Amino acid sequence: QVQLVESGGRLVQAGGSLRLSCVASGRSFNSYVVAWFRQAAGKEREFVAGVNQDGAIDYTDSIKGRFTISRDNGKNTVYLQMNSLKSEDTARYYCAADAATYYTTFLMSTQVSDYGFWGQGTQVTVSS
């Protein structure tokens, strides 16, 4: 079992930066794939960025060059550094995790249904 707690969301002006944190409890954190998803009002939850057990990273196209995901296994924490924020980045951001497998070495899932552990989310609001 893994419990995830997100923090760092707040109101920020367009063009600003935020760093979200996801702290995990439980052992063997380094054997989990961890991802950030977001859900805007009235929209489906969507994949933002993920990092697998080997440190390989994937991003959705809309945030490439602006967001950076990183993990610190010693602190059981995954970060999402968000720069050049836009109003369309406004959403509730969720941390998700699932046990790594042989296949996640090669392909990281972007599907909500493939992640079994979720945090409560942290709200990011970007004012224009």
N, C-alpha and C positions, 0 to 999 in steps of 0.2 A: 504494500500500500504506500502511496505517495500522497502527501497533502501539499497543495500549492497555495502560496499567498502572494498576491501582486500588490505593488505599491508604486507611487510616483506620478500617477495621473493627476491632472489639474487643469485649470483654465490657462491658456497661453495665447499670445497674439500670433497671427500668421507670420511665418518667417522665423519663429522662435524654436527653441529646442527643449526636449524633455528626455529623461532617462527613466525608463520603467524597469522595475526589478521583480523577479519571480523567485521567491525563496521556497525551497522544497524540504520537506521533512522526510525522514526515512533513510534507510541505507541504500547503498549501491546507486546513488544518483547518477554516477557516470555511465551506468548501463541503460540509461533512458534517453529516448529522443524527446526533445523539448521544443515546443513551437509557441509562437504568438499568433493568436487570431484576433479579429476585431468584428464588432457588430454595431453598425449604425442604426439609428431609429428607423424602423420599418423595412430593414434589409436583412438578408441572411448573414449568418456568421461566415467570415471569410479568412482564409490563411493569409498571414502577413510575412512571417519568417520562421525558419526552423533551424535547429542544429542537431546533428545526430551524435551517436556515441563516440565517433571518431573526430568530431569537430567539423565535419563537412556542413556547409551552410546552403540554404536555399531561400530565395526571396520572391515575393510576388512582384510582377513587373512595375506596378504603380509606385512602389517605394524604393526601387533600386537606385542607389546613389545618394539616398537621403537617410535611410535607416540602416543601422548596423546591429546585428545580434551577436552576442558573445556569451560564453559560459565560464564559470569559475567553479570547477568541481570541488575544490577545497572548501568553498563557502556554500556549496549546494545552491548556487544562484545562477540564473540566466538573466541577462540584461537586454534591453532593447533601447539603443540610443537613437533618438528621432530628431533629425535636424531639418531645417527648411520646412517646417510644418505648414500644411495648407488646411483650409476650412474643410476640405473633403476627407481629412484624416480624423475628423471628429467622430468618435465612436467609443464604445466600451471595449477595452482591450483585455483579452483573456490569455492566461498561460495554460498550456496543455502539455501533457506528457504521456508517454506510453513506453513499455519495455522495448528495448532495442532487439532486433532480430538479425539474422544473416542478411535478410533482404534490405533492411534499412541502411546497411552499409553502402548500398548502391542507389537506393531510391527512397527519398523522404516523402511521406504521405502529406498531402495538403487537404485531406478530407477530415471533416469534423468527426465522423464516425470511427476513424482509426485511432482516436486518442481516448483513453479510458479514464484519465485523471484530469480534472479541471479545477482552476481557481475560481474565485467569485468575481474577478474582474476589477479593473480600475478605469475610471472615466477620464477620457482625454477630450477636452473641448478646445477647439482652435477658433478664435474670433478673427474675423476678417476686417 
